[in-house]
């Protein structure tokens, strides 16, 4: 009995090693991105890398605390943790501190704390708790709407704080819903919506309508099932597509702020006026252009630690935070960048593998939530710094400078490590 209990709390060392590699390499790149001359001491708390080292020390204290708590605690109190996280987000509207146009931080002396980073693991717990309930059936519209509300609440609260980047992360939970029984048509609808929105902005409503018509035509004549969609249904879908495309255009022109419009315009190459385009490159695209140049200058093997000229010269704004991957590209080159990609992919795949081996639905759903959040963060951040997607302020897990982000991702990951260690006892 004692032997079985001991085996039941064996932690997955593959995840722990991957975590250590990521935070270690991340700190090395924060040193490069934040030092302002000769480094006298790596413990210099007047520098960002010195502060990050303190955050790292507290992170290991946090890990011990997380792993020492009974695994059932996280399932039993998931709803309470979620409510507390939502109250923390609401409190920002009264007590929050505004930084870079976003009211997303609590000021604590000389430090700040960002509740949205902790709301992610709280939401993952709440989703896992709800979906593991015996009464929940993701094939029914009622339960689907309730699950969506759980992720909509924090997403809206964060969006109202003018933090669109963190809001996008909550779309990752649709992967979890799909794994737990959400019909495939919802994913197809979401993908079609994104494609139609991009087409309407890039080529106009008419072209997007023609594209929609082609898809409907193909669905009508090449559908494998016996029952094809009717002409009336096809016309209805076509009209909905046109109305949606028109709505996207209106939203882009009248709701989005000028800097958001310019970022999308640059990404889709919508601007034709050379004078305005040059102005946009100096303003909205400046960070991206400098980031791309830093990455491309690294070549295959990079310029070496502390040898990146654009990193040392502070050419890339916000480099220790949102643009930290450009430091990797310049100083460690393609090989170093590939190493980071492999580490993240290995971590995500390992989490998914362990999630499938869980004996409780709560642990499995939470594991998928963790993997999805990491995947979205990694994909958006690296895609942003390379110009593959529009500029969005979102940190790279375990790399970007900041205590809130580091602690939020650590809690997210190590709650799953604890749940996984308890899977034998869940049987």
C-alpha positions in Angstrom: 0.0 0.0 0.0 2.8 2.4 0.9 4.7 1.5 -2.2 1.7 2.1 -4.4 1.1 5.5 -2.7 4.8 6.4 -3.2 4.6 5.5 -6.9 1.3 7.5 -7.2 3.1 10.7 -6.4 6.0 10.4 -8.8 6.5 13.6 -10.7 7.1 13.7 -14.5 10.8 14.7 -14.7 10.6 15.2 -18.5 8.3 18.2 -18.0 10.4 19.5 -15.1 13.6 19.3 -17.2 12.0 21.1 -20.1 10.7 23.7 -17.7 14.2 24.3 -16.3 15.7 24.5 -19.8 13.1 27.1 -20.9 13.4 29.3 -17.8 17.2 29.0 -17.8 17.7 29.9 -21.5 15.0 32.6 -21.1 16.9 34.3 -18.3 20.1 34.2 -20.4 18.3 36.1 -23.2 16.8 38.6 -20.7 20.4 39.4 -19.7 21.2 40.1 -23.3 18.1 42.1 -24.0 18.3 44.3 -20.8 22.0 44.9 -19.9 23.2 48.4 -20.4 26.9 48.0 -20.6 29.4 46.0 -18.6 27.7 43.4 -16.3 29.2 43.8 -12.9 26.9 41.3 -11.2 24.1 39.0 -12.4 22.4 39.7 -9.0 22.2 43.5 -9.7 18.5 44.2 -8.9 18.7 47.6 -10.6 18.7 45.6 -13.9 15.9 43.6 -15.3 17.9 40.4 -15.3 18.6 40.9 -11.6 14.9 41.4 -10.8 14.0 38.3 -13.0 16.5 36.3 -11.0 14.5 37.2 -7.8 11.3 36.2 -9.6 12.9 32.9 -10.5 13.9 32.2 -6.9 10.4 32.9 -5.8 9.1 30.6 -8.6 10.8 27.6 -7.1 9.2 28.4 -3.7 5.9 28.5 -5.6 6.6 25.1 -7.2 7.2 23.5 -3.8 4.0 25.0 -2.5 1.9 23.8 -5.5 3.3 20.3 -5.4 2.9 20.0 -1.6 -0.9 20.7 -1.8 -3.2 17.7 -2.2 -4.1 17.1 -5.8 -7.9 17.0 -5.0 -7.7 20.5 -3.7 -7.5 21.9 -7.2 -10.6 20.1 -8.4 -12.5 20.7 -5.1 -11.8 24.5 -5.1 -11.7 25.2 -8.8 -14.9 27.3 -8.8 -13.7 29.4 -5.8 -10.3 30.0 -7.5 -12.1 31.0 -10.6 -14.4 33.5 -8.8 -11.4 35.0 -6.9 -9.5 35.5 -10.2 -12.6 37.2 -11.8 -12.9 39.5 -8.8 -9.2 40.4 -9.1 -9.9 41.3 -12.8 -12.9 43.4 -11.8 -10.9 45.2 -9.1 -8.6 46.6 -11.7 -11.3 49.0 -12.9 -11.2 50.7 -9.5 -7.6 50.1 -8.2 -5.7 49.2 -11.3 -2.6 50.9 -12.5 -2.4 51.9 -16.2 0.8 51.0 -18.1 1.2 51.5 -21.9 -2.5 52.3 -22.3 -3.7 49.1 -20.5 -5.2 49.1 -17.0 -4.1 45.6 -16.2 -1.8 45.9 -13.2 -2.0 46.3 -9.4 0.7 48.6 -8.1 2.4 47.0 -5.0 5.1 49.4 -3.9 7.7 49.5 -6.7 6.3 46.3 -8.2 3.3 45.5 -10.2 1.1 42.4 -10.4 -1.0 41.4 -13.5 -4.1 39.4 -12.6 -4.8 38.3 -16.2 -1.7 36.0 -16.1 -3.3 34.2 -13.1 -6.8 34.2 -14.6 -5.6 31.7 -17.3 -4.9 28.8 -14.9 -8.1 29.7 -12.9 -10.1 29.5 -16.1 -8.5 26.2 -17.1 -9.5 24.8 -13.7 -13.0 26.1 -14.0 -13.4 24.6 -17.5 -12.0 21.3 -16.3 -14.4 21.3 -13.3 -17.5 22.1 -15.3 -16.7 19.6 -18.2 -15.9 16.8 -15.8 -19.3 17.2 -14.1 -21.4 14.1 -14.7 -24.3 16.3 -15.8 -22.3 18.1 -18.5 -22.9 17.0 -22.1 -21.0 19.0 -24.7 -23.3 17.7 -27.4 -26.1 19.9 -26.0 -26.4 23.6 -26.8 -27.1 24.5 -23.1 -23.9 23.0 -21.8 -21.9 24.4 -24.7 -23.1 27.9 -23.9 -22.3 27.5 -20.2 -18.8 26.3 -21.1 -18.3 29.3 -23.4 -19.5 31.7 -20.7 -16.8 30.5 -18.4 -14.1 31.7 -20.9 -16.1 34.7 -22.2 -16.2 36.4 -18.7 -12.4 36.7 -18.3 -11.9 37.5 -22.0 -14.3 40.4 -21.9 -13.0 41.7 -18.6 -9.4 41.7 -20.0 -10.5 43.2 -23.3 -12.2 46.1 -21.4 -8.8 46.8 -19.8 -7.4 47.4 -23.4 -5.4 44.2 -23.4 -6.4 42.5 -26.7 -3.4 40.2 -26.7 -4.3 38.4 -23.5 -7.9 38.2 -24.7 -7.0 36.1 -27.7 -5.5 33.4 -25.4 -9.0 32.3 -24.4 -9.8 31.1 -27.9 -7.4 28.3 -27.1 -10.1 26.6 -25.0 -12.1 25.7 -28.1 -9.4 23.0 -28.7 -10.3 21.6 -25.3 -14.0 21.7 -26.2 -13.4 19.9 -29.4 -11.4 17.2 -27.6 -14.3 16.7 -25.2 -17.0 16.2 -27.8 -17.8 19.6 -29.4 -19.0 18.9 -32.9 -16.4 19.3 -35.7 -18.7 21.8 -37.5 -17.9 24.5 -34.9 -14.2 24.3 -35.7 -15.0 24.4 -39.4 -17.2 27.4 -38.8 -14.5 29.2 -36.7 -11.9 28.6 -39.4 -14.3 29.7 -42.2 -15.1 32.9 -40.2 -11.4 33.8 -39.9 -10.8 33.2 -43.6 -13.8 35.1 -44.7 -12.8 38.1 -42.4 -9.3 38.2 -43.9 -10.7 37.9 -47.5 -13.2 40.7 -46.9 -10.4 43.1 -45.6 -7.9 42.1 -48.2 -10.0 41.8 -51.4 -13.3 43.4 -50.5 -16.8 42.2 -49.9 -17.5 41.1 -53.5 -14.4 38.8 -53.8 -15.1 37.3 -50.3 -18.7 36.7 -51.4 -17.5 34.9 -54.6 -15.2 32.8 -52.5 -18.1 31.9 -50.2 -20.2 31.0 -53.2 -17.5 28.7 -54.5 -17.4 26.9 -51.2 -21.2 26.5 -51.1 -21.2 25.3 -54.7 -18.6 22.6 -53.8 -20.6 21.6 -50.7 -23.7 21.3 -52.7 -22.3 19.1 -55.5 -19.5 17.2 -53.8 -21.0 16.4 -50.4 -20.3 12.8 -49.6 -23.5 12.3 -47.6 -26.7 11.4 -49.4 -28.6 14.5 -48.2 -27.3 17.6 -49.9 -28.0 21.1 -48.8 -30.9 22.7 -50.6 -30.8 25.7 -52.9 -32.6 27.8 -50.2 -30.0 26.9 -47.6 -27.2 27.8 -50.0 -28.7 31.2 -50.7 -29.2 31.8 -47.0 -25.6 30.9 -46.2 -24.4 33.1 -49.1 -26.4 36.1 -47.8 -25.0 35.5 -44.2 -21.5 35.5 -45.6 -22.0 38.8 -47.4 -23.6 40.4 -44.3 -20.7 39.1 -42.2 -18.1 40.4 -44.6 -19.8 43.8 -44.6 -19.8 43.7 -40.8 -16.1 43.0 -40.6 -15.4 45.9 -42.9 -17.5 48.2 -40.7 -15.9 46.9 -37.5 -12.4 47.5 -38.9 -13.2 51.0 -40.0 -15.3 52.2 -37.1 -14.5 50.2 -34.0 -10.8 49.3 -34.1 -8.4 52.1 -32.9 -6.1 53.7 -35.5 -3.0 51.8 -34.3 -4.9 48.5 -34.5 -6.1 49.3 -38.0 -2.6 50.1 -39.1 -1.2 46.9 -37.7 -3.7 44.8 -39.7 -3.2 47.0 -42.7 0.5 46.4 -42.6 0.0 42.7 -42.2 -2.4 42.4 -45.1 -0.6 45.1 -47.1 -3.8 47.1 -47.5 -2.2 50.5 -47.6 -1.3 51.7 -51.1 -0.3 55.3 -50.4 3.5 55.3 -50.3 3.7 58.4 -48.0 1.3 57.0 -45.4 2.9 53.5 -45.7 6.3 55.0 -44.9 4.8 56.8 -41.9 3.2 53.6 -40.7 6.5 51.8 -41.0 8.2 54.4 -38.7 5.4 54.1 -36.1 3.3 50.9 -35.9 5.8 48.7 -37.8 9.0 50.0 -36.2 9.2 47.3 -33.6 8.4 44.6 -36.1 11.0 45.8 -38.7 13.7 46.0 -36.0 12.8 42.6 -34.8 12.9 41.0 -38.2 16.3 42.6 -38.9 17.7 41.4 -35.6 16.5 37.8 -36.3 17.7 37.8 -39.9 21.2 39.1 -38.9 21.7 36.1 -36.6 22.3 33.7 -39.5 22.7 30.0 -38.8 24.6 30.1 -35.5 24.1 33.7 -34.3 26.5 36.4 -33.1 27.0 34.9 -29.7 26.0 35.8 -26.2 26.0 39.5 -25.5 27.3 40.1 -29.1 24.0 41.0 -30.8 24.5 44.5 -32.2 20.8 45.3 -32.5 20.1 43.8 -29.1 23.0 45.6 -27.4 22.1 48.9 -29.2 18.5 48.6 -27.9 17.1 48.9 -31.5 14.1 46.6 -30.7 11.7 48.3 -28.2 10.1 46.0 -25.6 12.7 43.4 -26.4 13.0 41.9 -22.9 9.2 41.3 -22.9 7.1 40.8 -26.0 10.1 40.7 -28.5 12.4 38.5 -26.5 12.5 35.9 -29.3 14.3 38.4 -31.5 17.2 38.2 -29.0 17.3 34.4 -29.5 17.4 34.9 -33.3 20.2 37.4 -33.3 22.5 36.0 -30.7 21.8 32.3 -31.2 20.8 32.2 -34.8 18.7 29.6 -36.6 20.1 26.8 -34.5 19.2 28.5 -31.2 15.8 29.5 -32.5 15.1 25.9 -33.6 16.3 24.7 -30.2 13.6 26.9 -28.5 10.9 25.7 -30.9 11.9 22.1 -30.2 11.7 22.7 -26.4 8.2 24.3 -26.6 6.9 21.6 -29.0 8.3 18.9 -26.7 6.7 20.4 -23.7 3.3 20.7 -25.4 3.4 17.2 -26.8 4.5 15.8 -23.5 1.5 17.5 -21.8 -0.9 16.2 -24.4 0.6 12.7 -24.0 0.2 12.8 -20.2 -3.3 14.3 -20.5 -4.5 11.3 -22.5 -3.2 9.0 -19.9 -5.1 10.6 -17.1 -7.8 8.5 -15.3 -10.0 11.4 -14.4 -11.7 13.7 -16.9 -10.9 16.7 -14.7 -7.1 16.1 -15.1 -7.4 15.3 -18.8 -9.4 18.4 -19.6 -7.1 20.6 -17.5 -4.0 19.1 -19.3 -5.5 19.9 -22.6 -6.2 23.4 -21.4 -2.6 23.8 -20.3 -1.2 22.6 -23.7 -3.6 24.8 -25.6 -2.7 27.9 -23.7 1.0 27.3 -24.2 0.5 26.6 -27.9 -1.4 29.8 -28.5 1.1 31.9 -26.6 4.1 30.4 -28.4 2.5 30.5 -31.8 1.3 34.1 -31.5 4.4 35.5 -29.9 6.9 33.9 -32.4 4.6 34.6 -35.3 4.4 38.2 -34.3 8.1 38.9 -34.0 8.7 37.4 -37.4 5.8 39.3 -39.1 3.7 36.2 -39.8 0.7 37.6 -37.9 -0.3 41.1 -36.8 1.5 42.7 -33.9 -0.1 41.6 -30.6 1.2 42.2 -27.1 1.6 38.7 -25.7 4.5 37.2 -23.7 6.6 34.2 -24.6 6.1 31.7 -21.7 9.2 31.4 -19.4 11.2 33.8 -21.6 9.6 37.2 -21.4 10.6 39.4 -18.5 8.0 39.7 -15.7 7.1 38.1 -12.5 3.3 37.8 -13.1 3.8 36.0 -16.4 6.5 33.7 -15.0 4.4 32.8 -12.0 1.2 32.4 -13.9 2.7 30.0 -16.4 4.5 28.1 -13.6 1.3 27.7 -11.6 -0.5 26.6 -14.8 2.1 24.0 -15.6 2.8 22.6 -12.1 -0.8 22.1 -11.1 -0.9 19.7 -14.0 2.3 18.1 -12.9 0.7 17.6 -9.5 -2.5 16.2 -11.0 -0.5 13.8 -13.2 1.5 12.5 -10.2 -1.8 11.6 -8.5 -3.3 9.7 -11.4 -2.7 6.2 -9.9 -4.7 7.2 -6.8 -7.5 8.4 -9.0 -8.3 5.0 -10.3 
